[in-house]
Amino acid sequence: MAEVKTRNFFSSPVVLGGGYSSEQKDVPSPATITSGMRAGGLPNLWPLLALNFFMADFQAGNGPFLGVFLLDHGWQSGLVGTVMTIGGVAGMLVVIPAGAMIDATHAKRAWVVAAGICTIAASAIILLSQTFWVVAASQVATAIAGAAIVPTVNAITLGIVGQRGFNRQNGKNQAFNHAGNVAGAMISGYLGWKFGYGAIFLAAAVFGALSIAMILLIPPSSIDHAAARGMKNEETKARASSLAVLLECKPLLVLAAALLAFHLGNGAMLPLYGMAVVSDTHTNGPSFVAITIIVAQASMIIAAVVAMRMAEADSYWLVLLISFAALPIRGLIASQLLVPWGVYPVQILDGVGAGLQSVAVTGFVARTLNGTGRINVGQGAVMAAQGIGAALSPGIGGWIAQGLGYAATFIVLGAFALVSIVLWLMYRSELSAAAANPDTN
């Protein structure tokens, strides 16, 4: 089997137990992966794709629907943003420890089961009471579920298909994930229009239960837990601490900073836009919010496939640059189109940014940290940076909207991504090398 050299961006090579160096790692070729699937060497991957489909509804949470739901129950936009921020902070605090645990544990499927249970509980509790602390508790449970399930599913995918097969399978996963969001939004919009907001939260619980069913269909033996954490074989143990790996990898730090700035602007854009249009035009809340999600997620399906193809041809650097550039344009358009039909350009741009990132961020981290045995800690660190921005965004955006109005808020939120663009251009050479497809070198 051919030996593949991985690029090392640390100040010195990370030496792993058993004499294994992060500078080289044997990986199967795409042809080997494909033949393994067809010959039965790897399991049928439809339960993994179905898992990504069903987990989409509770992975994203009920944020957009929650905003108009709470407004309908007498809440103000500032308080709505605050309760969403509480959930975001909770998710941010657990995501790095969750990544470390996912690296270490062989019970990865159990983490998905736990996330599904949290979703079902959160959906039930919010129907019982809309008092501040009850809603906050539901958001904490949802945020923890979302923070745990994403790196878990990424690790399971990597453990099944390996590093060489990860980009393509991750692209398929994300396409199914966005399709699940489209289906979930359509179902939730219809149920909310027909039966009221309570049916939306019941639908989220059903999606959580179906996700549990799908993960149980994936055989535990199909997951190579060494490959899932970015190591060569089961006996090899990483000696470098996760903190050292993260701090020594400049491309990872730049990525985290750029994503923090992006999500500081992006996190509040969708719920605030839904609240703005619904309050100004008296549009039906559930139906309009469903349209905002459907338009964005349908765009994300296309964007995920494009990102996968671009990464195979070159690198993730350009993919991420385009994703960052979409937000300032989106904020400007949103500020000028506070009308129902404005959802289409505003949310198509959301699909471009988030859809490209859904593939590129995960793939970038997997390539950059390949061989360290700390891929999922790295994924957790990047998600924590995203979580900081996403957690602060609703609070900042909600209070700006309450004081200055929605139009000004969208311009301010979009401007945060200019920081991401500057960082990405400043460190272009290092980031391009880190994100390059090794098959093109």
C-alpha positions as CSV (number, residue, x, y, z in Angstrom):
1,M,0.0,0.0,0.0
2,A,1.4,3.4,-0.9
3,E,2.6,5.7,1.8
4,V,1.0,9.1,2.0
5,K,2.8,12.1,3.6
6,T,0.6,14.5,5.6
7,R,1.5,18.1,6.0
8,N,2.8,19.0,9.5
9,F,2.1,22.6,10.7
10,F,3.3,22.2,14.3
11,S,6.5,23.7,15.6
12,S,7.9,20.1,15.9
13,P,6.6,16.7,14.9
14,V,4.0,15.3,17.3
15,V,5.4,12.0,18.4
16,L,2.8,9.4,19.2
17,G,3.1,6.3,21.2
18,G,4.6,3.2,19.6
19,G,7.1,5.3,17.5
20,Y,4.4,6.5,15.2
21,S,5.0,10.0,13.8
22,S,2.2,12.4,12.6
23,E,4.2,13.0,9.4
24,Q,3.1,9.7,7.8
25,K,0.1,7.5,7.8
26,D,-1.0,4.6,5.7
27,V,-4.5,5.2,4.4
28,P,-6.7,3.2,1.9
29,S,-7.1,4.5,-1.6
30,P,-10.6,5.6,-2.8
31,A,-10.7,2.5,-5.0
32,T,-10.1,0.3,-1.9
33,I,-12.9,2.0,0.0
34,T,-15.3,1.6,-2.9
35,S,-14.4,-2.0,-3.5
36,G,-14.8,-2.6,0.3
37,M,-18.3,-1.2,0.3
38,R,-19.3,-3.3,-2.6
39,A,-17.7,-6.5,-1.4
40,G,-19.0,-6.2,2.1
41,G,-15.7,-5.0,3.7
42,L,-17.6,-1.9,4.9
43,P,-21.3,-1.8,5.9
44,N,-24.0,-0.3,3.9
45,L,-23.9,3.4,4.6
46,W,-27.6,4.2,4.3
47,P,-28.2,4.2,8.1
48,L,-25.4,6.8,8.4
49,L,-27.0,9.0,5.7
50,A,-30.4,8.5,7.3
51,L,-29.0,9.5,10.6
52,N,-27.7,12.7,9.1
53,F,-31.2,13.3,7.6
54,F,-33.1,12.8,10.8
55,M,-30.7,14.5,13.2
56,A,-30.8,17.7,11.2
57,D,-34.1,18.9,12.9
58,F,-32.8,18.7,16.4
59,Q,-29.1,19.5,15.6
60,A,-30.1,23.0,14.6
61,G,-32.7,23.3,17.3
62,N,-35.9,25.1,17.2
63,G,-34.3,28.5,17.3
64,P,-36.2,30.3,14.4
65,F,-39.5,28.8,15.5
66,L,-38.7,29.4,19.1
67,G,-38.3,33.1,18.5
68,V,-41.7,33.7,17.0
69,F,-43.2,31.1,19.5
70,L,-42.0,33.2,22.4
71,L,-43.0,36.5,20.8
72,D,-46.5,35.0,20.5
73,H,-46.4,34.4,24.2
74,G,-45.5,38.0,25.1
75,W,-41.7,37.9,25.2
76,Q,-39.5,40.8,23.9
77,S,-36.7,40.4,21.4
78,G,-34.0,41.1,23.9
79,L,-35.2,38.4,26.3
80,V,-35.6,36.0,23.4
81,G,-32.0,36.6,22.4
82,T,-30.8,36.2,26.0
83,V,-32.3,32.8,26.4
84,M,-30.9,31.6,23.1
85,T,-27.5,32.9,24.3
86,I,-27.7,30.8,27.5
87,G,-28.2,27.7,25.4
88,G,-25.3,28.6,23.1
89,V,-23.0,29.1,26.0
90,A,-23.9,25.7,27.4
91,G,-23.2,24.1,24.1
92,M,-19.9,25.9,23.9
93,L,-18.7,24.7,27.3
94,V,-19.3,21.1,26.6
95,V,-18.1,20.7,23.0
96,I,-14.3,20.5,23.7
97,P,-14.7,17.9,26.5
98,A,-17.1,16.1,24.3
99,G,-14.5,15.9,21.5
100,A,-11.9,14.5,23.9
101,M,-14.4,11.9,25.1
102,I,-15.3,11.0,21.6
103,D,-11.6,10.5,20.8
104,A,-11.2,8.1,23.7
105,T,-14.5,6.2,23.8
106,H,-15.6,3.2,21.8
107,A,-19.2,3.9,22.8
108,K,-19.7,6.5,20.1
109,R,-23.2,5.3,19.2
110,A,-24.3,5.9,22.8
111,W,-23.5,9.6,22.4
112,V,-26.0,9.9,19.6
113,V,-28.6,8.1,21.6
114,A,-28.1,10.5,24.5
115,A,-28.4,13.5,22.2
116,G,-31.7,12.1,20.9
117,I,-33.0,11.7,24.4
118,C,-32.0,15.3,25.3
119,T,-34.0,16.6,22.3
120,I,-37.1,14.6,23.2
121,A,-36.9,16.0,26.8
122,A,-36.3,19.6,25.6
123,S,-39.3,19.4,23.2
124,A,-41.5,18.2,26.0
125,I,-40.4,20.7,28.6
126,I,-41.0,23.8,26.5
127,L,-44.6,22.8,26.0
128,L,-45.2,22.6,29.7
129,S,-44.2,26.1,30.5
130,Q,-42.9,29.2,28.8
131,T,-41.3,30.8,31.9
132,F,-37.8,32.0,31.5
133,W,-35.9,29.3,33.3
134,V,-37.9,26.5,31.8
135,V,-37.2,27.8,28.3
136,A,-33.6,28.3,29.3
137,A,-33.3,24.7,30.5
138,S,-34.8,23.4,27.2
139,Q,-32.2,25.4,25.2
140,V,-29.4,24.1,27.4
141,A,-30.5,20.5,26.7
142,T,-30.9,21.2,22.9
143,A,-27.5,22.9,22.8
144,I,-25.7,20.1,24.6
145,A,-27.3,17.6,22.2
146,G,-26.2,19.5,19.2
147,A,-22.7,20.0,20.5
148,A,-22.2,16.3,21.1
149,I,-23.8,14.8,18.0
150,V,-21.9,16.7,15.3
151,P,-18.3,15.6,16.3
152,T,-19.7,12.1,17.2
153,V,-21.2,11.6,13.7
154,N,-18.0,13.0,12.1
155,A,-15.9,10.5,14.1
156,I,-18.2,7.6,13.2
157,T,-17.9,8.6,9.5
158,L,-14.1,8.8,9.7
159,G,-14.0,5.5,11.5
160,I,-16.0,3.8,8.8
161,V,-14.6,5.3,5.5
162,G,-11.1,6.5,6.6
163,Q,-9.3,9.7,5.8
164,R,-9.3,9.2,2.0
165,G,-13.0,8.6,1.9
166,F,-13.9,11.3,4.4
167,N,-14.3,14.3,2.1
168,R,-16.8,12.6,-0.2
169,Q,-18.8,10.8,2.5
170,N,-18.9,14.0,4.6
171,G,-20.2,15.9,1.5
172,K,-23.0,13.3,1.2
173,N,-23.7,13.4,4.9
174,Q,-24.1,17.2,4.8
175,A,-26.3,17.0,1.7
176,F,-28.6,14.6,3.5
177,N,-28.4,16.7,6.6
178,H,-29.6,19.8,4.8
179,A,-32.3,17.7,3.1
180,G,-33.4,16.7,6.5
181,N,-33.6,20.4,7.5
182,V,-35.8,21.1,4.4
183,A,-38.1,18.2,5.3
184,G,-38.2,19.2,9.0
185,A,-39.0,22.8,8.1
186,M,-41.8,21.8,5.7
187,I,-43.3,19.4,8.3
188,S,-43.0,22.0,11.1
189,G,-44.4,24.8,9.0
190,Y,-47.4,22.7,8.0
191,L,-48.0,21.4,11.5
192,G,-47.6,24.9,13.0
193,W,-50.1,26.4,10.5
194,K,-52.5,23.5,11.0
195,F,-52.2,22.7,14.7
196,G,-50.2,25.4,16.3
197,Y,-46.7,25.8,17.7
198,G,-47.0,22.8,20.0
199,A,-46.9,20.4,17.0
200,I,-43.6,21.8,15.9
201,F,-41.9,20.7,19.2
202,L,-43.6,17.3,19.0
203,A,-42.1,16.9,15.5
204,A,-38.6,17.6,16.8
205,A,-39.1,14.8,19.4
206,V,-40.1,12.4,16.6
207,F,-37.0,13.3,14.6
208,G,-34.9,12.7,17.8
209,A,-36.4,9.2,18.2
210,L,-35.8,8.3,14.5
211,S,-32.2,9.4,14.9
212,I,-31.8,7.0,17.8
213,A,-33.2,4.2,15.6
214,M,-30.8,4.9,12.8
215,I,-27.6,4.9,14.9
216,L,-28.6,1.6,16.3
217,L,-28.6,0.2,12.8
218,I,-24.9,1.0,12.4
219,P,-22.9,-2.1,13.5
220,P,-20.4,-1.2,16.3
221,S,-17.8,-3.4,14.6
222,S,-17.9,-1.2,11.5
223,I,-16.2,1.7,13.3
224,D,-12.4,1.7,13.4
225,H,-11.9,3.8,16.5
226,A,-8.3,4.5,15.8
227,A,-9.1,5.9,12.4
228,A,-12.0,7.8,14.0
229,R,-9.6,9.9,16.0
230,G,-6.9,10.2,13.3
231,M,-4.5,7.4,14.4
232,K,-2.8,4.6,12.5
233,N,-3.9,1.5,14.5
234,E,-5.8,0.5,17.6
235,E,-2.7,-0.1,19.8
236,T,-1.2,3.3,19.1
237,K,-1.8,5.9,21.8
238,A,-1.2,9.7,21.4
239,R,1.2,11.2,23.9
240,A,0.8,14.8,23.0
241,S,-1.9,16.6,25.0
242,S,-4.8,17.9,23.1
243,L,-4.2,21.5,24.3
244,A,-0.6,21.4,22.9
245,V,-1.9,20.2,19.5
246,L,-4.4,22.9,19.3
247,L,-2.1,25.7,20.3
248,E,0.7,24.6,18.0
249,C,-1.4,24.5,14.9
250,K,-1.6,28.0,13.4
251,P,-4.1,27.1,10.6
252,L,-6.5,25.7,13.2
253,L,-6.2,28.8,15.3
254,V,-6.8,31.1,12.4
255,L,-9.8,29.0,11.3
256,A,-11.3,29.2,14.8
257,A,-10.9,33.0,15.0
258,A,-12.4,33.5,11.5
259,L,-15.4,31.3,12.4
260,L,-15.9,33.0,15.7
261,A,-16.2,36.4,13.9
262,F,-18.5,34.9,11.2
263,H,-20.9,33.3,13.6
264,L,-21.0,36.4,15.8
265,G,-22.8,38.0,12.9
266,N,-24.5,34.9,11.4
267,G,-26.0,33.4,14.5
268,A,-28.8,35.9,15.0
269,M,-29.5,36.7,11.4
270,L,-32.2,34.0,10.7
271,P,-34.2,34.3,13.9
272,L,-34.1,38.1,13.8
273,Y,-35.1,38.2,10.2
274,G,-38.1,36.0,10.9
275,M,-39.1,38.1,13.8
276,A,-38.7,41.3,11.8
277,V,-40.8,40.3,8.8
278,V,-43.5,38.6,11.0
279,S,-43.8,41.6,13.3
280,D,-43.8,44.2,10.5
281,T,-46.1,42.5,8.0
282,H,-48.2,40.3,10.3
283,T,-47.2,37.2,8.2
284,N,-48.1,33.8,9.6
285,G,-45.2,33.0,11.9
286,P,-44.7,29.3,11.5
287,S,-45.2,29.3,7.8
288,F,-42.8,32.2,7.2
289,V,-40.1,30.7,9.4
290,A,-40.5,27.4,7.6
291,I,-39.9,29.1,4.3
292,T,-36.7,30.8,5.6
293,I,-35.3,27.4,6.6
294,I,-36.4,25.6,3.4
295,V,-34.9,28.2,1.1
296,A,-31.6,28.2,3.0
297,Q,-31.3,24.4,3.5
298,A,-32.2,23.7,-0.2
299,S,-29.4,26.1,-1.1
300,M,-27.1,24.3,1.3
301,I,-27.7,20.9,-0.4
302,I,-26.2,22.4,-3.6
303,A,-23.5,24.2,-1.7
304,A,-22.4,21.0,0.1
305,V,-22.0,19.1,-3.2
306,V,-20.1,22.1,-4.7
307,A,-17.8,22.3,-1.6
308,M,-17.1,18.5,-1.9
309,R,-16.1,18.9,-5.5
310,M,-14.0,22.0,-5.0
311,A,-12.1,20.3,-2.2
312,E,-11.4,17.3,-4.4
313,A,-10.0,19.5,-7.1
314,D,-7.9,21.9,-5.0
315,S,-8.4,22.8,-1.3
316,Y,-10.8,24.1,1.3
317,W,-9.3,27.6,1.4
318,L,-11.3,29.1,-1.5
319,V,-14.5,27.3,-0.3
320,L,-14.2,29.0,3.1
321,L,-13.3,32.4,1.7
322,I,-16.5,32.4,-0.4
323,S,-18.5,31.3,2.6
324,F,-17.2,34.3,4.6
325,A,-17.9,36.7,1.8
326,A,-21.6,35.7,1.7
327,L,-22.5,37.2,5.1
328,P,-21.8,40.9,4.5
329,I,-23.8,40.8,1.3
330,R,-26.6,38.9,3.1
331,G,-26.8,41.5,5.9
332,L,-27.0,44.4,3.5
333,I,-29.8,42.8,1.5
334,A,-31.7,41.8,4.7
335,S,-31.6,45.4,5.9
336,Q,-33.3,46.6,2.7
337,L,-35.8,43.7,2.2
338,L,-37.9,43.4,5.3
339,V,-40.8,42.0,3.2
340,P,-41.9,38.4,2.8
341,W,-40.4,37.9,-0.6
342,G,-37.0,39.1,0.7
343,V,-36.6,35.7,2.2
344,Y,-35.4,34.3,-1.1
345,P,-32.2,36.3,-1.7
346,V,-31.4,36.5,2.1
347,Q,-31.7,32.8,2.7
348,I,-30.1,31.7,-0.5
349,L,-27.0,33.6,0.7
350,D,-27.3,31.9,4.1
351,G,-27.3,28.6,2.2
352,V,-24.1,29.5,0.4
353,G,-22.2,30.5,3.5
354,A,-23.4,27.7,5.9
355,G,-23.6,25.0,3.2
356,L,-20.0,25.5,2.1
357,Q,-18.9,25.6,5.7
358,S,-20.8,22.4,6.7
359,V,-18.4,20.5,4.5
360,A,-15.2,22.6,4.5
361,V,-14.8,23.2,8.2
362,T,-15.0,19.5,9.1
363,G,-12.7,18.5,6.2
364,F,-10.2,21.2,7.0
365,V,-9.8,20.1,10.6
366,A,-9.6,16.4,9.6
367,R,-6.8,17.1,7.0
368,T,-4.9,19.5,9.3
369,L,-4.8,17.2,12.3
370,N,-4.5,13.9,10.5
371,G,-2.0,11.7,12.3
372,T,-2.2,13.4,15.7
373,G,-4.9,11.2,17.1
374,R,-6.7,14.4,18.2
375,I,-9.1,15.2,15.3
376,N,-12.2,15.2,17.4
377,V,-10.7,17.5,20.1
378,G,-9.8,19.8,17.2
379,Q,-13.3,19.6,15.9
380,G,-14.6,20.4,19.4
381,A,-12.3,23.4,19.6
382,V,-13.5,24.8,16.3
383,M,-17.1,24.2,17.3
384,A,-16.4,26.0,20.6
385,A,-15.2,29.0,18.6
386,Q,-18.3,28.8,16.4
387,G,-20.4,28.4,19.6
388,I,-18.9,31.6,21.2
389,G,-19.9,33.6,18.2
390,A,-23.3,31.9,17.8
391,A,-24.0,32.2,21.5
392,L,-23.2,35.9,21.7
393,S,-24.9,36.8,18.5
394,P,-28.6,36.5,19.5
395,G,-28.0,38.6,22.7
396,I,-26.1,41.3,20.8
397,G,-28.5,41.3,17.9
398,G,-31.6,41.2,20.0
399,W,-30.7,44.2,22.0
400,I,-29.5,46.2,19.0
401,A,-32.8,45.4,17.2
402,Q,-34.7,46.5,20.3
403,G,-32.8,49.8,20.4
404,L,-32.0,50.7,16.8
405,G,-34.4,48.6,14.7
406,Y,-33.9,45.5,12.6
407,A,-32.4,47.2,9.5
408,A,-29.4,48.6,11.4
409,T,-28.9,45.3,13.2
410,F,-28.5,43.3,9.9
411,I,-25.8,45.6,8.6
412,V,-23.9,45.4,11.9
413,L,-24.2,41.6,12.0
414,G,-23.0,41.2,8.4
415,A,-20.0,43.4,9.0
416,F,-18.5,40.9,11.5
417,A,-17.6,38.6,8.7
418,L,-15.2,41.3,7.3
419,V,-12.9,40.2,10.1
420,S,-13.0,36.6,8.9
421,I,-12.2,37.7,5.3
422,V,-9.1,39.7,6.5
423,L,-7.8,36.9,8.6
424,W,-8.3,34.4,5.7
425,L,-6.4,36.6,3.3
426,M,-3.6,37.4,5.7
427,Y,-2.6,33.8,6.2
428,R,-3.5,32.5,2.8
429,S,-0.3,30.5,2.1
430,E,-0.4,28.5,5.4
431,L,-4.1,28.0,5.2
432,S,-4.0,26.9,1.6
433,A,-1.3,24.3,2.4
434,A,-3.2,23.0,5.4
435,A,-6.5,22.7,3.4
436,A,-5.0,21.2,0.2
437,N,-6.2,17.9,-1.1
438,P,-3.2,15.5,-0.7
439,D,-4.2,13.7,-3.8
440,T,-3.4,16.8,-5.9
441,N,0.1,17.2,-4.5
